[in-house]
Amino acid sequence: MRRYVPGTHRQPLRTHSLSRVKGFSQKVDSWEPEDLAAEVPCKLAAGDALVHHVGVLHRAEPNKTND
């Protein structure tokens, strides 16, 4: 499931660093408790697509499907 923090695209871009996730995955260095509290889940079905602004804080839980 993807999770987004609304309105963060209006804030200055936060610093990123490489994560340990396979591929070109990066992580935000300053994910704050307020961000976690403001997260909005966005559940997708197979075949769905999602587009977001580059500045919106977002994260995803691991894909646990067999597909």
Residue frames as qw, qx, qy, qz and C-alpha x, y, z in Angstrom:
[[0.000, 0.889, 0.457, 0.000, 0.00, 0.00, 0.00],
 [0.376, 0.411, -0.024, 0.830, 1.23, 3.49, -0.83],
 [0.325, -0.762, -0.433, 0.355, 1.06, 6.24, 1.76],
 [0.329, 0.568, 0.141, 0.741, 1.18, 9.98, 1.05],
 [0.276, -0.516, -0.398, 0.706, 1.61, 13.10, 3.18],
 [0.259, 0.807, 0.458, 0.267, -0.74, 15.73, 1.69],
 [0.049, -0.998, -0.042, -0.010, 0.61, 19.22, 1.08],
 [0.669, -0.518, 0.285, 0.449, 4.28, 18.32, 1.33],
 [0.610, 0.423, 0.364, 0.562, 4.80, 19.30, -2.32],
 [0.022, 0.938, 0.120, 0.325, 4.47, 22.92, -1.13],
 [0.602, -0.752, 0.204, 0.174, 7.40, 22.51, 1.29],
 [0.147, 0.756, -0.611, -0.181, 11.10, 22.65, 0.42],
 [0.877, 0.205, -0.428, -0.074, 12.42, 19.39, -1.04],
 [0.691, -0.632, 0.343, -0.072, 13.94, 17.24, 1.70],
 [0.095, 0.619, -0.766, -0.141, 17.31, 15.57, 1.42],
 [0.967, 0.076, -0.035, -0.239, 17.41, 11.98, 0.22],
 [0.149, -0.571, 0.802, 0.092, 19.87, 9.12, 0.39],
 [0.557, 0.150, -0.750, -0.325, 19.99, 5.65, -1.14],
 [0.779, -0.313, 0.315, -0.444, 17.94, 3.02, 0.65],
 [0.259, -0.335, 0.902, 0.084, 18.75, -0.66, 0.83],
 [0.731, 0.399, 0.444, -0.331, 15.78, -1.58, -1.37],
 [0.578, 0.058, 0.639, 0.504, 16.67, -3.27, -4.65],
 [0.351, 0.735, 0.439, 0.379, 16.70, -0.91, -7.63],
 [0.258, 0.357, -0.075, 0.895, 17.03, 2.87, -7.61],
 [0.445, -0.742, -0.490, -0.107, 15.19, 3.40, -4.35],
 [0.225, 0.383, -0.337, 0.830, 15.84, 6.43, -2.18],
 [0.414, -0.625, -0.631, 0.199, 14.67, 7.44, 1.26],
 [0.075, -0.860, -0.012, -0.504, 13.92, 10.80, 2.85],
 [0.481, 0.189, -0.602, 0.608, 16.46, 11.53, 5.56],
 [0.081, -0.055, 0.470, -0.877, 14.05, 13.51, 7.75],
 [0.463, -0.397, -0.668, -0.426, 10.78, 11.56, 8.04],
 [0.107, -0.273, 0.492, -0.820, 9.16, 13.13, 11.10],
 [0.080, 0.286, 0.892, -0.341, 6.49, 11.82, 13.52],
 [0.355, 0.503, 0.205, -0.761, 4.17, 14.56, 12.20],
 [0.367, 0.338, -0.638, -0.587, 4.55, 13.08, 8.71],
 [0.140, -0.070, -0.988, 0.007, 3.51, 9.64, 9.93],
 [0.170, 0.422, 0.663, -0.595, 0.48, 11.12, 11.69],
 [0.378, 0.555, -0.023, -0.741, -0.60, 12.96, 8.52],
 [0.057, -0.169, 0.880, 0.440, -0.18, 10.01, 6.11],
 [0.721, 0.276, 0.138, -0.621, -3.08, 9.05, 3.87],
 [0.521, -0.090, 0.827, 0.192, -3.21, 5.45, 2.57],
 [0.554, 0.497, -0.256, -0.617, -3.84, 4.84, -1.13],
 [0.644, -0.058, 0.763, 0.007, -4.68, 1.23, -1.90],
 [0.387, 0.477, -0.503, -0.608, -4.21, 0.11, -5.49],
 [0.894, 0.135, 0.383, -0.191, -5.66, -2.86, -7.32],
 [0.616, -0.083, 0.612, 0.489, -3.74, -4.96, -9.85],
 [0.414, 0.511, 0.524, 0.541, -3.27, -2.92, -13.01],
 [0.100, -0.961, -0.241, 0.087, -3.84, 0.46, -11.34],
 [0.558, 0.335, -0.074, 0.755, -1.43, 3.34, -11.93],
 [0.342, -0.859, -0.279, 0.259, -0.68, 6.24, -9.63],
 [0.478, 0.510, 0.002, 0.715, 0.97, 9.57, -10.48],
 [0.420, -0.826, -0.270, 0.260, 2.15, 12.10, -7.93],
 [0.156, 0.951, -0.197, 0.181, 4.13, 15.33, -7.74],
 [0.696, 0.322, -0.485, 0.419, 7.86, 14.78, -7.24],
 [0.038, 0.451, -0.474, 0.755, 7.78, 16.76, -3.99],
 [0.756, -0.403, -0.045, -0.514, 5.01, 14.81, -2.25],
 [0.191, -0.417, 0.850, -0.259, 6.36, 12.68, 0.59],
 [0.888, 0.051, -0.156, -0.430, 5.36, 9.10, -0.06],
 [0.159, -0.415, 0.892, -0.076, 6.31, 5.57, 0.86],
 [0.800, 0.052, -0.397, -0.447, 5.18, 2.05, 0.12],
 [0.724, -0.367, 0.550, -0.196, 4.97, -1.13, 2.11],
 [0.158, -0.319, 0.874, 0.331, 6.63, -4.22, 0.65],
 [0.698, 0.170, -0.363, -0.593, 4.80, -6.02, -2.14],
 [0.438, -0.246, 0.823, -0.262, 3.70, -9.33, -0.61],
 [0.836, 0.344, 0.088, -0.418, 1.92, -10.77, -3.66],
 [0.724, -0.136, 0.618, 0.273, 3.15, -13.75, -5.61],
 [0.619, 0.722, 0.293, 0.096, 2.63, -11.98, -8.95]]
